[in-house]
């Protein structure tokens, strides 16, 4: 109960409550119909987007597509693990400033290194071009070395700033590797869009999704607006818009 009250009085909770009150007021005062419907639409959109029940259902549906795509067997010896970066904060001064990596980058890299360490003669192909002097891939490659993975089995792609660029830039390099030894590692919610990009470039690759975040929640909290739910919903919208952009623009 205490947690629920804290969430209700958080900025997200107060904003949702304020929008509900505003909707009630415009219904009572009866301003122009267009203004009323705009108020109702904004209220419903914000409340649903910040509600854990809706956010987890939406994210879970996206992650389920990644689970369905994960039909490959355990990686064989000599597998190549393509790791997609998930963002970097600020302008890190050197490649050892691992704290600059966003959570998605860290989760993807750690899962990839652990998998590669269990797979004999495997290699990491880390792609991430965001940053200035130090790119995402530089940070992730240095962290992989720090975790004990051999430097000579790490290749960095610091030129690709988007998922689609990664598929284009790595196409020729990956086509030299047998399809059964290509594995793509990224967050589960990002996997469907990433697979679309690689498929468009004619690169068959095994999906190995990580970083599943659509978790079950306590009943008292599932209807309480939360910033974490708003963040999840934003990620779902980002991925869906990205897939739509691929189909309408990139794939034409």
Secondary structure by P-SEA (a helix, b strand, c coil): caaaaaaaacaaaaaaaaaaaaaaaaaaacccaaaaaaaaaaaaaaaaaacaaaaaaaaaaaaaaaaaaccccccccbbbbbbbbcccccccccccccccccaaaaaaaaaaaaaaaaccbbbbbbbbcccccccaaaaaaaaaaaacccccccccccccccaaaaaaaaaaaaaacccccbbbbccccaaaaaaaaaaaacbbbbbbccccccccccccccccccaaaaaaaaaaaaaaaaaaaaaacccc
